[in-house]
Amino acid sequence: MKKDTHPDYHKITVVMTDGTQFETYSCYGEEGAKLQLDIDPKSHPAWTGGNQQILDRGGRVSRFKKKFEGFLK
């Protein structure tokens, strides 16, 4: 195996959007670096279920609901 082909794997601190921190191993930055997250599972709508809207363009959602309305009853 070739030498010096793999990146340096070291311990960093990850800072969540609410300020909580945890340590993990990563190739990011240098030893002891802090990774400040802009989006995380505590704040992103995909995980929190916030303000999700389904836009019905051309009746696609209506047709889908009609097609499968008795499927799970």
C-alpha positions as CSV (number, residue, x, y, z in Angstrom):
1,M,0.0,0.0,0.0
2,K,1.3,3.5,-0.8
3,K,2.3,5.7,2.1
4,D,0.8,9.1,2.8
5,T,-2.3,8.4,0.7
6,H,-4.8,8.6,3.5
7,P,-5.9,11.8,5.2
8,D,-5.1,12.6,8.8
9,Y,-7.8,11.2,11.1
10,H,-8.0,13.1,14.4
11,K,-10.4,14.3,17.1
12,I,-12.5,17.4,16.5
13,T,-15.3,19.2,18.4
14,V,-18.7,19.6,16.7
15,V,-20.8,22.5,17.9
16,M,-24.6,22.1,17.2
17,T,-26.9,25.1,16.5
18,D,-28.1,25.2,20.1
19,G,-24.5,25.4,21.4
20,T,-24.1,21.8,22.6
21,Q,-20.9,20.2,21.7
22,F,-19.5,16.7,21.3
23,E,-16.2,15.2,20.2
24,T,-15.7,12.9,17.3
25,Y,-13.0,11.7,14.9
26,S,-12.9,13.3,11.5
27,C,-10.6,14.3,8.6
28,Y,-11.9,17.9,8.9
29,G,-9.4,20.6,9.8
30,E,-6.6,19.8,12.2
31,E,-6.5,18.2,15.6
32,G,-8.7,20.1,18.1
33,A,-10.6,22.1,15.4
34,K,-14.2,23.1,16.0
35,L,-16.9,22.4,13.3
36,Q,-19.7,24.9,13.8
37,L,-23.0,23.5,12.2
38,D,-25.5,25.8,10.6
39,I,-28.1,23.1,10.3
40,D,-28.5,20.0,12.4
41,P,-31.2,17.4,13.3
42,K,-32.5,19.7,16.1
43,S,-33.3,22.6,13.8
44,H,-33.8,21.3,10.3
45,P,-37.5,20.8,9.1
46,A,-36.7,17.4,7.6
47,W,-36.1,16.1,11.1
48,T,-38.4,18.3,13.2
49,G,-41.4,18.0,10.9
50,G,-41.9,21.8,10.8
51,N,-43.8,23.8,8.2
52,Q,-43.8,21.2,5.4
53,Q,-46.2,22.1,2.6
54,I,-47.3,20.0,-0.3
55,L,-48.0,22.0,-3.4
56,D,-50.6,20.6,-5.7
57,R,-49.5,21.6,-9.2
58,G,-51.7,20.3,-11.9
59,G,-53.7,18.0,-9.5
60,R,-50.9,15.5,-9.1
61,V,-51.4,15.2,-5.3
62,S,-55.2,14.9,-5.7
63,R,-54.8,12.2,-8.4
64,F,-52.4,10.3,-6.2
65,K,-54.6,10.5,-3.1
66,K,-57.6,9.4,-5.2
67,K,-55.7,6.5,-6.8
68,F,-54.5,5.1,-3.4
69,E,-57.4,6.2,-1.1
70,G,-58.5,2.7,-0.1
71,F,-55.0,1.1,-0.1
72,L,-54.4,1.2,3.7
73,K,-57.9,1.0,5.0
